[in-house]
Each structure stands twice: as C-alpha cells, then as structure tokens.
Amino acid sequence: MAKAETFEDHLSALEKIVEELEAGDLALDKSIDRYQEGVRRLKSCYDLLTKAEKRVKILLRDAEGNLEEKPFAPEGE
C-alpha cells in the first residue's frame, strides 16, 4: 500500500511543475499534462489545509462548544 502524500510532498511537486512550465521547454501536450497535474496538486494542498483548519477549530472549543481564540505558543514557553 502506498504512503499517503503529505502537504509538503504536494507543495514540493507543485513548485517543480511551476518551474518546468516557466522554463517553457515542454511541448504543448506535455505542458497541458503538467498543468493538469499542478491543478490536482493544488487542490490536494487546499483540501489538506482545510482539514487541518477544522482540526484546529475543534481543539479550540471550550466546554460549551464555543470557539475560543488563543494565541499560539509552542510548548515550554
């Protein structure tokens, strides 16, 4: 079973695709294929960010279920 790609994996691949497209060395068909792959990677990044945002909101709910805004402070500070 293949390991699920992380946000960082998708972002890194997207950056490479942008570089390839900006270089302008690809044939039209290959450029379109890479563009489609970039759109897919961008959607995956967006989906992962949305899921992370939902998880953070759940962690910030108080006992009554209301969102509490708290400043981020790494542990130990």
mmCIF file of the N, C-alpha and C atoms, coordinates in Angstrom:
data_MODEL
# 
_entry.id   MODEL 
# 
loop_
_atom_site.group_PDB 
_atom_site.id 
_atom_site.type_symbol 
_atom_site.label_atom_id 
_atom_site.label_alt_id 
_atom_site.label_comp_id 
_atom_site.label_asym_id 
_atom_site.label_entity_id 
_atom_site.label_seq_id 
_atom_site.pdbx_PDB_ins_code 
_atom_site.Cartn_x 
_atom_site.Cartn_y 
_atom_site.Cartn_z 
_atom_site.occupancy 
_atom_site.B_iso_or_equiv 
_atom_site.pdbx_formal_charge 
_atom_site.auth_seq_id 
_atom_site.auth_comp_id 
_atom_site.auth_asym_id 
_atom_site.auth_atom_id 
_atom_site.pdbx_PDB_model_num 
ATOM 1   N N  . MET A 1 1  ? 0.828   -1.178 0.000   1.00 0.00 ? 1  MET A N  1 
ATOM 2   C CA . MET A 1 1  ? 0.000   0.000  0.000   1.00 0.00 ? 1  MET A CA 1 
ATOM 3   C C  . MET A 1 1  ? 0.879   1.251  0.000   1.00 0.00 ? 1  MET A C  1 
ATOM 4   N N  . ALA A 1 2  ? 0.587   2.208  -0.866  1.00 0.00 ? 2  ALA A N  1 
ATOM 5   C CA . ALA A 1 2  ? 1.382   3.423  -0.990  1.00 0.00 ? 2  ALA A CA 1 
ATOM 6   C C  . ALA A 1 2  ? 1.101   4.376  0.170   1.00 0.00 ? 2  ALA A C  1 
ATOM 7   N N  . LYS A 1 3  ? 2.156   5.044  0.617   1.00 0.00 ? 3  LYS A N  1 
ATOM 8   C CA . LYS A 1 3  ? 2.027   6.013  1.696   1.00 0.00 ? 3  LYS A CA 1 
ATOM 9   C C  . LYS A 1 3  ? 1.320   7.261  1.153   1.00 0.00 ? 3  LYS A C  1 
ATOM 10  N N  . ALA A 1 4  ? 0.382   7.783  1.925   1.00 0.00 ? 4  ALA A N  1 
ATOM 11  C CA . ALA A 1 4  ? -0.327  8.995  1.518   1.00 0.00 ? 4  ALA A CA 1 
ATOM 12  C C  . ALA A 1 4  ? 0.649   10.167 1.470   1.00 0.00 ? 4  ALA A C  1 
ATOM 13  N N  . GLU A 1 5  ? 0.521   10.987 0.450   1.00 0.00 ? 5  GLU A N  1 
ATOM 14  C CA . GLU A 1 5  ? 1.411   12.128 0.307   1.00 0.00 ? 5  GLU A CA 1 
ATOM 15  C C  . GLU A 1 5  ? 1.008   13.241 1.279   1.00 0.00 ? 5  GLU A C  1 
ATOM 16  N N  . THR A 1 6  ? 2.005   13.896 1.809   1.00 0.00 ? 6  THR A N  1 
ATOM 17  C CA . THR A 1 6  ? 1.781   14.978 2.757   1.00 0.00 ? 6  THR A CA 1 
ATOM 18  C C  . THR A 1 6  ? 1.583   16.295 2.019   1.00 0.00 ? 6  THR A C  1 
ATOM 19  N N  . PHE A 1 7  ? 1.179   17.320 2.774   1.00 0.00 ? 7  PHE A N  1 
ATOM 20  C CA . PHE A 1 7  ? 1.067   18.663 2.222   1.00 0.00 ? 7  PHE A CA 1 
ATOM 21  C C  . PHE A 1 7  ? 2.404   19.081 1.606   1.00 0.00 ? 7  PHE A C  1 
ATOM 22  N N  . GLU A 1 8  ? 3.476   18.802 2.322   1.00 0.00 ? 8  GLU A N  1 
ATOM 23  C CA . GLU A 1 8  ? 4.808   19.180 1.848   1.00 0.00 ? 8  GLU A CA 1 
ATOM 24  C C  . GLU A 1 8  ? 5.171   18.465 0.552   1.00 0.00 ? 8  GLU A C  1 
ATOM 25  N N  . ASP A 1 9  ? 4.770   17.194 0.418   1.00 0.00 ? 9  ASP A N  1 
ATOM 26  C CA . ASP A 1 9  ? 5.011   16.445 -0.822  1.00 0.00 ? 9  ASP A CA 1 
ATOM 27  C C  . ASP A 1 9  ? 4.306   17.120 -2.000  1.00 0.00 ? 9  ASP A C  1 
ATOM 28  N N  . HIS A 1 10 ? 3.035   17.457 -1.793  1.00 0.00 ? 10 HIS A N  1 
ATOM 29  C CA . HIS A 1 10 ? 2.259   18.097 -2.851  1.00 0.00 ? 10 HIS A CA 1 
ATOM 30  C C  . HIS A 1 10 ? 2.834   19.468 -3.206  1.00 0.00 ? 10 HIS A C  1 
ATOM 31  N N  . LEU A 1 11 ? 3.208   20.236 -2.200  1.00 0.00 ? 11 LEU A N  1 
ATOM 32  C CA . LEU A 1 11 ? 3.739   21.573 -2.434  1.00 0.00 ? 11 LEU A CA 1 
ATOM 33  C C  . LEU A 1 11 ? 5.064   21.515 -3.193  1.00 0.00 ? 11 LEU A C  1 
ATOM 34  N N  . SER A 1 12 ? 5.912   20.588 -2.816  1.00 0.00 ? 12 SER A N  1 
ATOM 35  C CA . SER A 1 12 ? 7.199   20.430 -3.494  1.00 0.00 ? 12 SER A CA 1 
ATOM 36  C C  . SER A 1 12 ? 6.997   20.049 -4.962  1.00 0.00 ? 12 SER A C  1 
ATOM 37  N N  . ALA A 1 13 ? 6.085   19.122 -5.213  1.00 0.00 ? 13 ALA A N  1 
ATOM 38  C CA . ALA A 1 13 ? 5.796   18.711 -6.589  1.00 0.00 ? 13 ALA A CA 1 
ATOM 39  C C  . ALA A 1 13 ? 5.206   19.872 -7.383  1.00 0.00 ? 13 ALA A C  1 
ATOM 40  N N  . LEU A 1 14 ? 4.349   20.650 -6.751  1.00 0.00 ? 14 LEU A N  1 
ATOM 41  C CA . LEU A 1 14 ? 3.731   21.801 -7.408  1.00 0.00 ? 14 LEU A CA 1 
ATOM 42  C C  . LEU A 1 14 ? 4.802   22.833 -7.782  1.00 0.00 ? 14 LEU A C  1 
ATOM 43  N N  . GLU A 1 15 ? 5.734   23.085 -6.884  1.00 0.00 ? 15 GLU A N  1 
ATOM 44  C CA . GLU A 1 15 ? 6.822   24.024 -7.175  1.00 0.00 ? 15 GLU A CA 1 
ATOM 45  C C  . GLU A 1 15 ? 7.649   23.558 -8.368  1.00 0.00 ? 15 GLU A C  1 
ATOM 46  N N  . LYS A 1 16 ? 7.912   22.260 -8.455  1.00 0.00 ? 16 LYS A N  1 
ATOM 47  C CA . LYS A 1 16 ? 8.673   21.708 -9.582  1.00 0.00 ? 16 LYS A CA 1 
ATOM 48  C C  . LYS A 1 16 ? 7.897   21.882 -10.889 1.00 0.00 ? 16 LYS A C  1 
ATOM 49  N N  . ILE A 1 17 ? 6.603   21.646 -10.843 1.00 0.00 ? 17 ILE A N  1 
ATOM 50  C CA . ILE A 1 17 ? 5.763   21.802 -12.029 1.00 0.00 ? 17 ILE A CA 1 
ATOM 51  C C  . ILE A 1 17 ? 5.794   23.248 -12.510 1.00 0.00 ? 17 ILE A C  1 
ATOM 52  N N  . VAL A 1 18 ? 5.684   24.190 -11.582 1.00 0.00 ? 18 VAL A N  1 
ATOM 53  C CA . VAL A 1 18 ? 5.721   25.610 -11.946 1.00 0.00 ? 18 VAL A CA 1 
ATOM 54  C C  . VAL A 1 18 ? 7.047   25.946 -12.615 1.00 0.00 ? 18 VAL A C  1 
ATOM 55  N N  . GLU A 1 19 ? 8.149   25.456 -12.056 1.00 0.00 ? 19 GLU A N  1 
ATOM 56  C CA . GLU A 1 19 ? 9.461   25.699 -12.654 1.00 0.00 ? 19 GLU A CA 1 
ATOM 57  C C  . GLU A 1 19 ? 9.532   25.151 -14.078 1.00 0.00 ? 19 GLU A C  1 
ATOM 58  N N  . GLU A 1 20 ? 9.013   23.935 -14.274 1.00 0.00 ? 20 GLU A N  1 
ATOM 59  C CA . GLU A 1 20 ? 9.032   23.321 -15.609 1.00 0.00 ? 20 GLU A CA 1 
ATOM 60  C C  . GLU A 1 20 ? 8.217   24.148 -16.601 1.00 0.00 ? 20 GLU A C  1 
ATOM 61  N N  . LEU A 1 21 ? 7.048   24.588 -16.170 1.00 0.00 ? 21 LEU A N  1 
ATOM 62  C CA . LEU A 1 21 ? 6.191   25.372 -17.059 1.00 0.00 ? 21 LEU A CA 1 
ATOM 63  C C  . LEU A 1 21 ? 6.799   26.739 -17.361 1.00 0.00 ? 21 LEU A C  1 
ATOM 64  N N  . GLU A 1 22 ? 7.394   27.364 -16.351 1.00 0.00 ? 22 GLU A N  1 
ATOM 65  C CA . GLU A 1 22 ? 8.011   28.674 -16.560 1.00 0.00 ? 22 GLU A CA 1 
ATOM 66  C C  . GLU A 1 22 ? 9.226   28.599 -17.472 1.00 0.00 ? 22 GLU A C  1 
ATOM 67  N N  . ALA A 1 23 ? 9.919   27.466 -17.470 1.00 0.00 ? 23 ALA A N  1 
ATOM 68  C CA . ALA A 1 23 ? 11.095  27.307 -18.334 1.00 0.00 ? 23 ALA A CA 1 
ATOM 69  C C  . ALA A 1 23 ? 10.697  27.335 -19.808 1.00 0.00 ? 23 ALA A C  1 
ATOM 70  N N  . GLY A 1 24 ? 9.492   26.871 -20.110 1.00 0.00 ? 24 GLY A N  1 
ATOM 71  C CA . GLY A 1 24 ? 8.996   26.920 -21.483 1.00 0.00 ? 24 GLY A CA 1 
ATOM 72  C C  . GLY A 1 24 ? 9.611   25.904 -22.427 1.00 0.00 ? 24 GLY A C  1 
ATOM 73  N N  . ASP A 1 25 ? 10.233  24.867 -21.893 1.00 0.00 ? 25 ASP A N  1 
ATOM 74  C CA . ASP A 1 25 ? 10.899  23.873 -22.727 1.00 0.00 ? 25 ASP A CA 1 
ATOM 75  C C  . ASP A 1 25 ? 10.029  22.673 -23.085 1.00 0.00 ? 25 ASP A C  1 
ATOM 76  N N  . LEU A 1 26 ? 8.823   22.599 -22.543 1.00 0.00 ? 26 LEU A N  1 
ATOM 77  C CA . LEU A 1 26 ? 7.967   21.439 -22.766 1.00 0.00 ? 26 LEU A CA 1 
ATOM 78  C C  . LEU A 1 26 ? 7.111   21.631 -24.010 1.00 0.00 ? 26 LEU A C  1 
ATOM 79  N N  . ALA A 1 27 ? 6.795   20.514 -24.654 1.00 0.00 ? 27 ALA A N  1 
ATOM 80  C CA . ALA A 1 27 ? 5.859   20.543 -25.774 1.00 0.00 ? 27 ALA A CA 1 
ATOM 81  C C  . ALA A 1 27 ? 4.469   20.888 -25.236 1.00 0.00 ? 27 ALA A C  1 
ATOM 82  N N  . LEU A 1 28 ? 3.593   21.344 -26.113 1.00 0.00 ? 28 LEU A N  1 
ATOM 83  C CA . LEU A 1 28 ? 2.264   21.782 -25.693 1.00 0.00 ? 28 LEU A CA 1 
ATOM 84  C C  . LEU A 1 28 ? 1.515   20.687 -24.940 1.00 0.00 ? 28 LEU A C  1 
ATOM 85  N N  . ASP A 1 29 ? 1.486   19.469 -25.487 1.00 0.00 ? 29 ASP A N  1 
ATOM 86  C CA . ASP A 1 29 ? 0.770   18.371 -24.829 1.00 0.00 ? 29 ASP A CA 1 
ATOM 87  C C  . ASP A 1 29 ? 1.340   18.093 -23.440 1.00 0.00 ? 29 ASP A C  1 
ATOM 88  N N  . LYS A 1 30 ? 2.660   18.094 -23.329 1.00 0.00 ? 30 LYS A N  1 
ATOM 89  C CA . LYS A 1 30 ? 3.306   17.850 -22.035 1.00 0.00 ? 30 LYS A CA 1 
ATOM 90  C C  . LYS A 1 30 ? 3.016   18.996 -21.073 1.00 0.00 ? 30 LYS A C  1 
ATOM 91  N N  . SER A 1 31 ? 2.999   20.228 -21.584 1.00 0.00 ? 31 SER A N  1 
ATOM 92  C CA . SER A 1 31 ? 2.680   21.385 -20.745 1.00 0.00 ? 31 SER A CA 1 
ATOM 93  C C  . SER A 1 31 ? 1.269   21.273 -20.184 1.00 0.00 ? 31 SER A C  1 
ATOM 94  N N  . ILE A 1 32 ? 0.333   20.863 -21.006 1.00 0.00 ? 32 ILE A N  1 
ATOM 95  C CA . ILE A 1 32 ? -1.054  20.708 -20.554 1.00 0.00 ? 32 ILE A CA 1 
ATOM 96  C C  . ILE A 1 32 ? -1.141  19.617 -19.500 1.00 0.00 ? 32 ILE A C  1 
ATOM 97  N N  . ASP A 1 33 ? -0.441  18.508 -19.727 1.00 0.00 ? 33 ASP A N  1 
ATOM 98  C CA . ASP A 1 33 ? -0.429  17.420 -18.740 1.00 0.00 ? 33 ASP A CA 1 
ATOM 99  C C  . ASP A 1 33 ? 0.134   17.896 -17.401 1.00 0.00 ? 33 ASP A C  1 
ATOM 100 N N  . ARG A 1 34 ? 1.239   18.640 -17.458 1.00 0.00 ? 34 ARG A N  1 
ATOM 101 C CA . ARG A 1 34 ? 1.865   19.128 -16.226 1.00 0.00 ? 34 ARG A CA 1 
ATOM 102 C C  . ARG A 1 34 ? 0.966   20.144 -15.534 1.00 0.00 ? 34 ARG A C  1 
ATOM 103 N N  . TYR A 1 35 ? 0.280   20.988 -16.329 1.00 0.00 ? 35 TYR A N  1 
ATOM 104 C CA . TYR A 1 35 ? -0.651  21.964 -15.764 1.00 0.00 ? 35 TYR A CA 1 
ATOM 105 C C  . TYR A 1 35 ? -1.782  21.245 -15.025 1.00 0.00 ? 35 TYR A C  1 
ATOM 106 N N  . GLN A 1 36 ? -2.329  20.200 -15.641 1.00 0.00 ? 36 GLN A N  1 
ATOM 107 C CA . GLN A 1 36 ? -3.399  19.435 -15.003 1.00 0.00 ? 36 GLN A CA 1 
ATOM 108 C C  . GLN A 1 36 ? -2.909  18.793 -13.709 1.00 0.00 ? 36 GLN A C  1 
ATOM 109 N N  . GLU A 1 37 ? -1.692  18.280 -13.733 1.00 0.00 ? 37 GLU A N  1 
ATOM 110 C CA . GLU A 1 37 ? -1.109  17.704 -12.522 1.00 0.00 ? 37 GLU A CA 1 
ATOM 111 C C  . GLU A 1 37 ? -0.951  18.786 -11.454 1.00 0.00 ? 37 GLU A C  1 
ATOM 112 N N  . GLY A 1 38 ? -0.549  19.979 -11.858 1.00 0.00 ? 38 GLY A N  1 
ATOM 113 C CA . GLY A 1 38 ? -0.416  21.091 -10.925 1.00 0.00 ? 38 GLY A CA 1 
ATOM 114 C C  . GLY A 1 38 ? -1.746  21.456 -10.282 1.00 0.00 ? 38 GLY A C  1 
ATOM 115 N N  . VAL A 1 39 ? -2.807  21.477 -11.074 1.00 0.00 ? 39 VAL A N  1 
ATOM 116 C CA . VAL A 1 39 ? -4.139  21.785 -10.543 1.00 0.00 ? 39 VAL A CA 1 
ATOM 117 C C  . VAL A 1 39 ? -4.552  20.717 -9.536  1.00 0.00 ? 39 VAL A C  1 
ATOM 118 N N  . ARG A 1 40 ? -4.270  19.458 -9.837  1.00 0.00 ? 40 ARG A N  1 
ATOM 119 C CA . ARG A 1 40 ? -4.594  18.373 -8.918  1.00 0.00 ? 40 ARG A CA 1 
ATOM 120 C C  . ARG A 1 40 ? -3.816  18.518 -7.607  1.00 0.00 ? 40 ARG A C  1 
ATOM 121 N N  . ARG A 1 41 ? -2.530  18.865 -7.722  1.00 0.00 ? 41 ARG A N  1 
ATOM 122 C CA . ARG A 1 41 ? -1.696  19.049 -6.527  1.00 0.00 ? 41 ARG A CA 1 
ATOM 123 C C  . ARG A 1 41 ? -2.171  20.240 -5.705  1.00 0.00 ? 41 ARG A C  1 
ATOM 124 N N  . LEU A 1 42 ? -2.559  21.320 -6.382  1.00 0.00 ? 42 LEU A N  1 
ATOM 125 C CA . LEU A 1 42 ? -3.060  22.497 -5.684  1.00 0.00 ? 42 LEU A CA 1 
ATOM 126 C C  . LEU A 1 42 ? -4.341  22.178 -4.926  1.00 0.00 ? 42 LEU A C  1 
ATOM 127 N N  . LYS A 1 43 ? -5.223  21.420 -5.541  1.00 0.00 ? 43 LYS A N  1 
ATOM 128 C CA . LYS A 1 43 ? -6.467  21.008 -4.881  1.00 0.00 ? 43 LYS A CA 1 
ATOM 129 C C  . LYS A 1 43 ? -6.158  20.150 -3.656  1.00 0.00 ? 43 LYS A C  1 
ATOM 130 N N  . SER A 1 44 ? -5.192  19.255 -3.774  1.00 0.00 ? 44 SER A N  1 
ATOM 131 C CA . SER A 1 44 ? -4.808  18.427 -2.631  1.00 0.00 ? 44 SER A CA 1 
ATOM 132 C C  . SER A 1 44 ? -4.270  19.280 -1.487  1.00 0.00 ? 44 SER A C  1 
ATOM 133 N N  . CYS A 1 45 ? -3.457  20.297 -1.814  1.00 0.00 ? 45 CYS A N  1 
ATOM 134 C CA . CYS A 1 45 ? -2.945  21.211 -0.783  1.00 0.00 ? 45 CYS A CA 1 
ATOM 135 C C  . CYS A 1 45 ? -4.102  21.921 -0.095  1.00 0.00 ? 45 CYS A C  1 
ATOM 136 N N  . TYR A 1 46 ? -5.041  22.428 -0.874  1.00 0.00 ? 46 TYR A N  1 
ATOM 137 C CA . TYR A 1 46 ? -6.185  23.136 -0.322  1.00 0.00 ? 46 TYR A CA 1 
ATOM 138 C C  . TYR A 1 46 ? -7.002  22.214 0.590   1.00 0.00 ? 46 TYR A C  1 
ATOM 139 N N  . ASP A 1 47 ? -7.245  20.985 0.137   1.00 0.00 ? 47 ASP A N  1 
ATOM 140 C CA . ASP A 1 47 ? -8.019  20.032 0.937   1.00 0.00 ? 47 ASP A CA 1 
ATOM 141 C C  . ASP A 1 47 ? -7.320  19.721 2.260   1.00 0.00 ? 47 ASP A C  1 
ATOM 142 N N  . LEU A 1 48 ? -6.014  19.524 2.217   1.00 0.00 ? 48 LEU A N  1 
ATOM 143 C CA . LEU A 1 48 ? -5.264  19.227 3.438   1.00 0.00 ? 48 LEU A CA 1 
ATOM 144 C C  . LEU A 1 48 ? -5.271  20.419 4.392   1.00 0.00 ? 48 LEU A C  1 
ATOM 145 N N  . LEU A 1 49 ? -5.156  21.633 3.869   1.00 0.00 ? 49 LEU A N  1 
ATOM 146 C CA . LEU A 1 49 ? -5.215  22.823 4.717   1.00 0.00 ? 49 LEU A CA 1 
ATOM 147 C C  . LEU A 1 49 ? -6.590  22.980 5.353   1.00 0.00 ? 49 LEU A C  1 
ATOM 148 N N  . THR A 1 50 ? -7.638  22.687 4.600   1.00 0.00 ? 50 THR A N  1 
ATOM 149 C CA . THR A 1 50 ? -8.998  22.783 5.128   1.00 0.00 ? 50 THR A CA 1 
ATOM 150 C C  . THR A 1 50 ? -9.200  21.790 6.269   1.00 0.00 ? 50 THR A C  1 
ATOM 151 N N  . LYS A 1 51 ? -8.717  20.560 6.090   1.00 0.00 ? 51 LYS A N  1 
ATOM 152 C CA . LYS A 1 51 ? -8.823  19.550 7.144   1.00 0.00 ? 51 LYS A CA 1 
ATOM 153 C C  . LYS A 1 51 ? -8.048  19.969 8.390   1.00 0.00 ? 51 LYS A C  1 
ATOM 154 N N  . ALA A 1 52 ? -6.865  20.531 8.198   1.00 0.00 ? 52 ALA A N  1 
ATOM 155 C CA . ALA A 1 52 ? -6.059  20.973 9.332   1.00 0.00 ? 52 ALA A CA 1 
ATOM 156 C C  . ALA A 1 52 ? -6.763  22.110 10.077  1.00 0.00 ? 52 ALA A C  1 
ATOM 157 N N  . GLU A 1 53 ? -7.364  23.033 9.331   1.00 0.00 ? 53 GLU A N  1 
ATOM 158 C CA . GLU A 1 53 ? -8.084  24.141 9.958   1.00 0.00 ? 53 GLU A CA 1 
ATOM 159 C C  . GLU A 1 53 ? -9.248  23.627 10.806  1.00 0.00 ? 53 GLU A C  1 
ATOM 160 N N  . LYS A 1 54 ? -9.971  22.621 10.307  1.00 0.00 ? 54 LYS A N  1 
ATOM 161 C CA . LYS A 1 54 ? -11.084 22.045 11.069  1.00 0.00 ? 54 LYS A CA 1 
ATOM 162 C C  . LYS A 1 54 ? -10.586 21.387 12.347  1.00 0.00 ? 54 LYS A C  1 
ATOM 163 N N  . ARG A 1 55 ? -9.446  20.715 12.269  1.00 0.00 ? 55 ARG A N  1 
ATOM 164 C CA . ARG A 1 55 ? -8.888  20.075 13.458  1.00 0.00 ? 55 ARG A CA 1 
ATOM 165 C C  . ARG A 1 55 ? -8.497  21.109 14.507  1.00 0.00 ? 55 ARG A C  1 
ATOM 166 N N  . VAL A 1 56 ? -7.912  22.218 14.070  1.00 0.00 ? 56 VAL A N  1 
ATOM 167 C CA . VAL A 1 56 ? -7.509  23.266 14.999  1.00 0.00 ? 56 VAL A CA 1 
ATOM 168 C C  . VAL A 1 56 ? -8.737  23.877 15.660  1.00 0.00 ? 56 VAL A C  1 
ATOM 169 N N  . LYS A 1 57 ? -9.791  24.116 14.893  1.00 0.00 ? 57 LYS A N  1 
ATOM 170 C CA . LYS A 1 57 ? -11.016 24.687 15.469  1.00 0.00 ? 57 LYS A CA 1 
ATOM 171 C C  . LYS A 1 57 ? -11.606 23.763 16.524  1.00 0.00 ? 57 LYS A C  1 
ATOM 172 N N  . ILE A 1 58 ? -11.583 22.471 16.295  1.00 0.00 ? 58 ILE A N  1 
ATOM 173 C CA . ILE A 1 58 ? -12.097 21.514 17.277  1.00 0.00 ? 58 ILE A CA 1 
ATOM 174 C C  . ILE A 1 58 ? -11.282 21.613 18.564  1.00 0.00 ? 58 ILE A C  1 
ATOM 175 N N  . LEU A 1 59 ? -9.988  21.762 18.432  1.00 0.00 ? 59 LEU A N  1 
ATOM 176 C CA . LEU A 1 59 ? -9.123  21.839 19.608  1.00 0.00 ? 59 LEU A CA 1 
ATOM 177 C C  . LEU A 1 59 ? -9.330  23.128 20.401  1.00 0.00 ? 59 LEU A C  1 
ATOM 178 N N  . LEU A 1 60 ? -9.869  24.146 19.783  1.00 0.00 ? 60 LEU A N  1 
ATOM 179 C CA . LEU A 1 60 ? -10.039 25.436 20.447  1.00 0.00 ? 60 LEU A CA 1 
ATOM 180 C C  . LEU A 1 60 ? -11.426 25.651 21.028  1.00 0.00 ? 60 LEU A C  1 
ATOM 181 N N  . ARG A 1 61 ? -12.303 24.674 20.956  1.00 0.00 ? 61 ARG A N  1 
ATOM 182 C CA . ARG A 1 61 ? -13.653 24.826 21.502  1.00 0.00 ? 61 ARG A CA 1 
ATOM 183 C C  . ARG A 1 61 ? -13.608 24.709 23.023  1.00 0.00 ? 61 ARG A C  1 
ATOM 184 N N  . ASP A 1 62 ? -14.405 25.547 23.693  1.00 0.00 ? 62 ASP A N  1 
ATOM 185 C CA . ASP A 1 62 ? -14.496 25.461 25.148  1.00 0.00 ? 62 ASP A CA 1 
ATOM 186 C C  . ASP A 1 62 ? -15.546 24.419 25.532  1.00 0.00 ? 62 ASP A C  1 
ATOM 187 N N  . ALA A 1 63 ? -15.813 24.295 26.828  1.00 0.00 ? 63 ALA A N  1 
ATOM 188 C CA . ALA A 1 63 ? -16.735 23.276 27.330  1.00 0.00 ? 63 ALA A CA 1 
ATOM 189 C C  . ALA A 1 63 ? -18.147 23.441 26.769  1.00 0.00 ? 63 ALA A C  1 
ATOM 190 N N  . GLU A 1 64 ? -18.528 24.666 26.442  1.00 0.00 ? 64 GLU A N  1 
ATOM 191 C CA . GLU A 1 64 ? -19.866 24.920 25.890  1.00 0.00 ? 64 GLU A CA 1 
ATOM 192 C C  . GLU A 1 64 ? -19.898 24.792 24.371  1.00 0.00 ? 64 GLU A C  1 
ATOM 193 N N  . GLY A 1 65 ? -18.776 24.486 23.755  1.00 0.00 ? 65 GLY A N  1 
ATOM 194 C CA . GLY A 1 65 ? -18.725 24.329 22.306  1.00 0.00 ? 65 GLY A CA 1 
ATOM 195 C C  . GLY A 1 65 ? -18.435 25.599 21.543  1.00 0.00 ? 65 GLY A C  1 
ATOM 196 N N  . ASN A 1 66 ? -18.147 26.684 22.259  1.00 0.00 ? 66 ASN A N  1 
ATOM 197 C CA . ASN A 1 66 ? -17.822 27.952 21.612  1.00 0.00 ? 66 ASN A CA 1 
ATOM 198 C C  . ASN A 1 66 ? -16.338 28.002 21.274  1.00 0.00 ? 66 ASN A C  1 
ATOM 199 N N  . LEU A 1 67 ? -16.022 28.618 20.139  1.00 0.00 ? 67 LEU A N  1 
ATOM 200 C CA . LEU A 1 67 ? -14.617 28.773 19.772  1.00 0.00 ? 67 LEU A CA 1 
ATOM 201 C C  . LEU A 1 67 ? -13.971 29.814 20.669  1.00 0.00 ? 67 LEU A C  1 
ATOM 202 N N  . GLU A 1 68 ? -12.813 29.461 21.188  1.00 0.00 ? 68 GLU A N  1 
ATOM 203 C CA . GLU A 1 68 ? -12.023 30.393 21.978  1.00 0.00 ? 68 GLU A CA 1 
ATOM 204 C C  . GLU A 1 68 ? -10.789 30.747 21.179  1.00 0.00 ? 68 GLU A C  1 
ATOM 205 N N  . GLU A 1 69 ? -10.537 32.019 21.016  1.00 0.00 ? 69 GLU A N  1 
ATOM 206 C CA . GLU A 1 69 ? -9.350  32.443 20.294  1.00 0.00 ? 69 GLU A CA 1 
ATOM 207 C C  . GLU A 1 69 ? -8.198  32.506 21.280  1.00 0.00 ? 69 GLU A C  1 
ATOM 208 N N  . LYS A 1 70 ? -7.166  31.715 20.986  1.00 0.00 ? 70 LYS A N  1 
ATOM 209 C CA . LYS A 1 70 ? -5.999  31.679 21.858  1.00 0.00 ? 70 LYS A CA 1 
ATOM 210 C C  . LYS A 1 70 ? -4.772  31.918 21.012  1.00 0.00 ? 70 LYS A C  1 
ATOM 211 N N  . PRO A 1 71 ? -3.834  32.699 21.489  1.00 0.00 ? 71 PRO A N  1 
ATOM 212 C CA . PRO A 1 71 ? -2.590  32.889 20.729  1.00 0.00 ? 71 PRO A CA 1 
ATOM 213 C C  . PRO A 1 71 ? -1.786  31.595 20.737  1.00 0.00 ? 71 PRO A C  1 
ATOM 214 N N  . PHE A 1 72 ? -1.101  31.355 19.644  1.00 0.00 ? 72 PHE A N  1 
ATOM 215 C CA . PHE A 1 72 ? -0.267  30.171 19.554  1.00 0.00 ? 72 PHE A CA 1 
ATOM 216 C C  . PHE A 1 72 ? 1.000   30.394 20.349  1.00 0.00 ? 72 PHE A C  1 
ATOM 217 N N  . ALA A 1 73 ? 1.326   29.444 21.196  1.00 0.00 ? 73 ALA A N  1 
ATOM 218 C CA . ALA A 1 73 ? 2.586   29.470 21.945  1.00 0.00 ? 73 ALA A CA 1 
ATOM 219 C C  . ALA A 1 73 ? 3.108   28.049 21.992  1.00 0.00 ? 73 ALA A C  1 
ATOM 220 N N  . PRO A 1 74 ? 4.291   27.818 21.431  1.00 0.00 ? 74 PRO A N  1 
ATOM 221 C CA . PRO A 1 74 ? 4.864   26.478 21.480  1.00 0.00 ? 74 PRO A CA 1 
ATOM 222 C C  . PRO A 1 74 ? 5.020   26.001 22.919  1.00 0.00 ? 74 PRO A C  1 
ATOM 223 N N  . GLU A 1 75 ? 4.958   24.702 23.094  1.00 0.00 ? 75 GLU A N  1 
ATOM 224 C CA . GLU A 1 75 ? 5.068   24.132 24.438  1.00 0.00 ? 75 GLU A CA 1 
ATOM 225 C C  . GLU A 1 75 ? 6.378   24.554 25.085  1.00 0.00 ? 75 GLU A C  1 
ATOM 226 N N  . GLY A 1 76 ? 6.327   24.787 26.380  1.00 0.00 ? 76 GLY A N  1 
ATOM 227 C CA . GLY A 1 76 ? 7.521   25.148 27.111  1.00 0.00 ? 76 GLY A CA 1 
ATOM 228 C C  . GLY A 1 76 ? 7.733   26.651 27.224  1.00 0.00 ? 76 GLY A C  1 
ATOM 229 N N  . GLU A 1 77 ? 6.884   27.434 26.598  1.00 0.00 ? 77 GLU A N  1 
ATOM 230 C CA . GLU A 1 77 ? 7.028   28.891 26.681  1.00 0.00 ? 77 GLU A CA 1 
ATOM 231 C C  . GLU A 1 77 ? 6.076   29.458 27.694  1.00 0.00 ? 77 GLU A C  1 
# 
